Structures are given as C-alpha cells and as structure tokens.
C-alpha cells in the first residue's frame, strides 16, 4: 500500500531574516511562527500523514520552506538548485532524508536553477513555473529527468508572484485554483476555478475531499465548502509575511511504497 509521508523542517532562529521579493517586509514573530508550524504539522498528522522532520539548517533563514529543495515523481527525487544563492545550503539535509526513504536521487546542476515551489503536479502532468527562481536550464534538466518516466512537462510564465504555487494549486479532481490578479496565464489550465483571495489559491490535499488551507482565505474556504470539499484551516500568518503558503512548509510524498 502507498504510504503518505511528509517531509517538514522546523523553523530556525533566523527565520525573520528570510527573503522577501514581491511584498513589503513585515516584522516576523519567530516564537509565534514555531507555534504555527507545530499546529501545521499536527494537522498533517491528524489526517493520516507520517511527518518526517528533516535535519535543521539554522544558518539558512528560509529552510522551513522545505518544498523548494526537492521535487519527487515516481520515487525519483530531484534535488533542486535554489534560485537564491542563500538557500543552497538547505538541500543537503533533504537529500539525506529522501535517500533514507528509498528514493533514487538526481540533481539540478549549474547553470540550472529550480525551486520546488515552481512545480505543480497534477497526475502525470508537471506544470513548471519559469520564475525569478527557476531558469530555463533548470526546466530543461527537470524535463530530462522526469519525461522518460512518463511525465508531461508544461512550462508556465511566473512574473507576479515568487513561485508558480504562490499563484495556483489544484483540487483533488485536478481543477486548478488561483486568484486571477496573481496569475500570468489562466488559459494554460484545462480546468480552472478562480478564487476570491490571493492566499485562497493554495491548498494541500490531505486525502479524500479534505483541503489544508490558510486562515487568511475565509471566502475561498466558504466557496470550496459549498462545492463539497472540507477545508482544514491553519493560521500561517508569520510565514505569509515571507511569501510562504501551506504548500511550501512540507513535501508530500504520496507515491512511496512502504
């Protein structure tokens, strides 16, 4: 049986120094952020996910955003080369974690850059954001690793937000959701549902119809509940000040076999 595992990484003491590119910097309450992270991890666990804590990288302020360090498809882990040089020290601990789980490991090499937050998987389609953090060489390398495994790669321009998944994610049926003012090309997606709040475009699929969502998107939660989904709401306000969202605080591994 497939097992649901999620990699997470505890926020470090330098969290408040994390990078900000598309929003104004705000003061981050590191103690509150830790409590919010613990509640986020508890929400995953309470919905059947085994959480695996990656070795801390306390010298890297953004290390809590663990999703950016690896992309996993069909038991193959592609270790990224983050577009921000200050984040490149984050990958070693994640590489060790996925290797222990039995993944075969590949890497993005210079001059390529790729952030995991730029990759949205819907079945065998991988939408890859060509963003300020992911360059064309990184997209080509990802294509070379995953296309032979059966993946279809679709490149998407990203100019209004940090990562592709800062703008869009997908519902369990594959419908892409996003806040149109934050998107470059909604027409790229075969099925698309606009949502009323920027942070409403971010959901983590917990299983069944349950969707992990940020407390900052109550109108979107109401919309999705009306459509028959079950929002599970967590407050991640301190991470949102650093352009974080519910997806980037974990790496969800659904295809690994126990």
PyMOL commands that set and color helices and strands:
alter all, ss='L'
color gray80, all
select helices_A, chain A and resi 15-17+30-46+66-69+85-100+116-118+136-149+164-166+180-182+186-188+198-201+218-226+237-240
alter helices_A, ss='H'
color red, helices_A
select strands_A, chain A and resi 5-8+50-53+70-73+76-79+104-107+119-122+125-130+152-157+168-170+176-178+192-194+204-207+210-214+230-234+251-253
alter strands_A, ss='S'
color yellow, strands_A
deselect
rebuild
show_as cartoon
